[in-house]
Amino acid sequence: MNFDFSDDQKLLKEQVRKFLADKCPTKVVRRVLDGNEAFADEVWKGLVELGVPATGIPEAYGGLGLSPLELCVVAEEIGRAAAPVPFDSSVVLATEALKLAGSEAQKKKWLPELAAGKAIGTLAVAEGAQPPRPRNIRTMFGGGKLNGKKVPVIDGDAATFAIVLANTGGQGDRAVSLVLVDLAQSSVKKRRVETIDPARKHAELSFDGASAELLGAEGEGWRLLERLYDAAAVYFAFAQVGGAEAAMWMARDYALQRQAFGRAIGSYQAIKHKLADCYVKLELARSNAYYGAMMLTDGGADLPLAAAAARIAATEAYDFAAKENIQTHGGIGFTWEADTQFHYRRARVMALSLGGPMAWKDKLVTRLEQKNAA
Amino acid sequence: MDFNDTPEEAAFRKEVRAWLDANATRKSDDKQSFRARNDDPNLLKKAKEWQAKKAAAGYARLTWPKEFGGRGASPILQVIYQQEEANYLVPLGFFDIGLGMCIPTMMAYASPEHLKRYVKPALHGEEIWCQLFSEPAAGSDVAGIRTRAERDGDGWVINGQKVWTSGAHYSDYGIIITRTDPSVPKHQGLTMFFLSMKTPGVEVRPIKQMSGGANFNEVFFTNVRIPDSQRLGKVGEGWKAALTTLMNERLAVGLPSGGLDVDELMELARDTDLEDGPAIKNQQVRGRIADWYVQQQGLKLTRYRTLTALSKGQTPGPESSIIKIVAAPKMQDMGAFAMELMGPAGVMKEEVPHAGGFQAQWIGGAGFRIAGGTDEILRNIVAERVLGLPADIRVDKDVPFNKLGKM
């Protein structure tokens, strides 16, 4: 039985943790939240120097060629710090999409840029109010040109390229394809949109005949997106676990210090049991996330189920810890000055960006039915 | 990451399998169980025979030192043996409390002569031990026990009552915690002993549970005389000895019960017709199934993390403290939900496939949430030991026991 990370992986985790504790304390999250900058540039540069964006990129494309396990431990630390950097967008979604579906030429062009932190990628799927489905994607791609609007796109204004889900005219799920578009063209307009988490900036991207190219085969967009989301769900789960743990300890520290009715509020069972429940959900999430990481690493057949379970458990753990952290703080936890808001906001952004728990539960049971039928 | 054995573990697993193949029948499927009822006298006889066989082959307590019939092995080998044994139709469960808790407490406190006398028969299934801790007025607050032990010449006289004593009705010996000094605060006035359950004045009355079974008992003590040589630890240090017992309880790594789970719930949901088609297509049903699958997997994988630490010779982290907090309500809630899927027939013990199994979970879950630490006490433990939150204010901490309730 070897269901744990190696000593080297734990060392890497510790290294990233120390870096973020030093360079990305909560006041940096607050600066981005309150300000106009797209992300915390100095933190991102430091992470690039540490090799974070290069972690999962093969050496042939200028990366470090490490396994998904290394990226998982990094993700946990990014989540713990609620770091305002394009990790989920660029390091996870765009990089994994290129690795999954990119042609040799596309990989050669973009992966070394991503590894060196010269390019920032993102994934553009949603088009406003409706949860995206193949039948309601209106952005069109044909003849090398992309037309339409994507919103919200995480890091949309900072990104140098985007991977866009677009209609290419097929039937049913085959109506959509993934399309790679360089955002440095005059036919691309970026408009920042306000969201619940200003520490992670989102934008609307408008394409007016922008030059673009297929990423993966035509009509394969939905299938590729599902596979991309399975991998992303595991990395996101680690980030959520990190965030949930940070929120839990924040609540615990406050509960030790805050006095009410003559004693620390952390001595009351109403608080103790709530925080114990945070721990229970956190450990269920951590265990499910580990299995997701294991399946991701081995190309395991159980990845679709493991990823869904990791996603559901981690989303619940993070949402719960984030909201009960505010509750434990009482009134002060609801102020703009309090650090509690960072995790509350981030937990919801992470819960919705790959589709919410309801959709993943449905997916999980479908996959369970398929597994049982096999 | 992998779930594989180390070469040493794999070799041991192979050895165990070969021995089990030669000595027991393999289950035809993993839900099959040897046990019908705990109080079947033939079952006990068979269990004793199996325990004797196991002990003779050196598999009964692998972690114990060789002098006590063990192999001085790492806990992971004990787990591997149990994993393999779970695949065979053998009667288990009668010796867990004795070998898991009572005898380890004896090893910490009993004289060499007593150990020579009692350890081997317990290991070989000839004598069964029970743990006499809980009382009618002392459940979660076990240090509040009232059973008295009073000096009488070179011995002691015990009067009082214990309750929820698992297996007392077939046990030969027990370890008992008593109050020897009511004039000091509650933790300080306790003393531990062991005694024969056949000692005059000991009376065992089985308790019929809500589930219909009768696995535990009330035990009454009326002027029960025992020699001072049966004392475990110093007079007034019974709480320390009790913690030794309870620590050993926590070292036992829980294994899956093999009861009904998500697979059977899905089967039921496939076969159940709701207004808009099979229940398995209903989003509410799917949501619940997904939640329980995530818990089921989470529990199994959390256990794997603990086993990983054992396999590497490390002390496991606190993660296993979540297991019963999750497993017990899951058992109760999933049972109730499955019964709801069956409609009005969910109350019947026949007709509907798995009905009895899910009803048993719904009933049993109510007990499981209490036994061996309530949901609430377990949350206190997580909050205090894992998160470092303060213990509850104890108004009785510095008050002499015989002044309690009179403040």
Contacts between the chains, C-beta under 8 A, distances in Angstrom:
chain1	res1	chain2	res2	distance
A	1	B	3	6.0
A	1	B	4	7.4
A	1	B	5	7.1
A	1	B	9	7.8
A	1	B	76	7.4
A	1	B	304	6.1
A	1	B	307	4.6
A	1	B	308	4.9
A	1	B	310	7.9
A	1	B	311	4.6
A	2	B	1	6.1
A	2	B	2	5.3
A	2	B	3	7.7
A	2	B	4	6.8
A	2	B	308	6.0
A	2	B	311	7.2
A	3	B	1	5.9
A	3	B	2	7.7
A	3	B	3	6.5
A	3	B	301	7.1
A	3	B	304	4.3
A	3	B	305	5.6
A	3	B	307	7.5
A	3	B	308	4.6
A	4	B	1	7.1
A	4	B	305	6.6
A	4	B	308	4.8
A	4	B	309	7.7
A	4	B	312	7.9
A	5	B	1	7.6
A	69	B	1	6.9
A	248	B	387	7.8
A	252	B	387	5.1
A	252	B	388	7.2
A	252	B	389	6.7
A	255	B	389	6.5
A	256	B	388	7.6
A	256	B	389	6.9
A	256	B	390	7.5
A	263	B	390	7.6
A	263	B	393	6.6
A	264	B	390	5.7
A	266	B	383	7.9
A	266	B	389	4.3
A	266	B	390	5.9
A	267	B	389	6.8
A	267	B	390	4.0
A	267	B	391	7.4
A	267	B	392	6.5
A	267	B	393	6.5
A	269	B	376	7.3
A	269	B	379	7.6
A	269	B	380	6.8
A	269	B	392	7.1
A	271	B	389	7.6
A	272	B	379	6.6
A	272	B	380	6.2
A	272	B	383	3.5
A	272	B	384	7.5
A	272	B	387	7.9
A	272	B	389	5.2
A	273	B	376	7.2
A	273	B	379	4.4
A	273	B	380	7.7
A	273	B	383	6.9
A	275	B	383	5.8
A	275	B	387	5.6
A	275	B	389	6.8
A	276	B	325	7.6
A	276	B	378	7.9
A	276	B	379	4.0
A	276	B	380	7.6
A	276	B	382	4.0
A	276	B	383	4.7
A	276	B	386	7.9
A	276	B	387	7.2
A	277	B	379	7.3
A	279	B	322	7.0
A	279	B	382	5.5
A	279	B	386	5.9
A	279	B	387	6.5
A	280	B	322	4.5
A	280	B	325	5.4
A	280	B	326	6.2
A	280	B	382	7.2
A	283	B	298	7.5
A	283	B	302	5.9
A	283	B	319	4.9
A	283	B	322	4.9
A	284	B	294	6.9
A	284	B	295	6.5
A	284	B	298	3.5
A	284	B	299	7.7
A	284	B	302	7.1
A	284	B	322	6.9
A	284	B	326	6.7
A	285	B	298	7.5
A	286	B	319	7.6
A	287	B	297	7.6
A	287	B	298	5.0
A	287	B	299	8.0
A	287	B	301	3.7
A	287	B	302	4.4
A	287	B	304	7.6
A	287	B	305	6.2
A	287	B	319	7.5
A	288	B	294	6.3
A	288	B	297	5.9
A	288	B	298	5.3
A	288	B	301	6.4
A	290	B	1	7.0
A	290	B	301	6.4
A	290	B	305	7.1
A	291	B	297	7.0
A	291	B	301	5.2
A	293	B	1	6.8
A	294	B	1	4.1
A	294	B	2	7.3
A	297	B	1	6.6
A	308	B	290	7.7
A	309	B	293	6.6
A	309	B	294	4.9
A	309	B	297	5.2
A	309	B	298	7.7
A	312	B	290	6.2
A	312	B	291	7.6
A	312	B	294	5.1
A	313	B	294	4.9
A	313	B	298	6.0
A	358	B	283	7.6
A	358	B	287	7.0
A	360	B	290	7.6
A	361	B	286	6.1
A	361	B	287	4.9
A	361	B	290	3.5
A	361	B	291	7.2
A	362	B	283	6.7
A	362	B	286	5.6
A	362	B	287	7.9
A	362	B	290	7.6
A	364	B	290	4.5
A	364	B	293	6.4
A	364	B	294	7.7
A	365	B	266	7.9
A	365	B	280	7.5
A	365	B	286	4.4
A	365	B	289	5.4
A	365	B	290	5.5
A	365	B	293	7.8
A	368	B	262	7.6
A	368	B	266	6.8
A	368	B	289	7.5
A	368	B	293	6.4
A	369	B	266	7.4
A	369	B	280	7.2
A	372	B	263	7.2
A	372	B	266	6.8
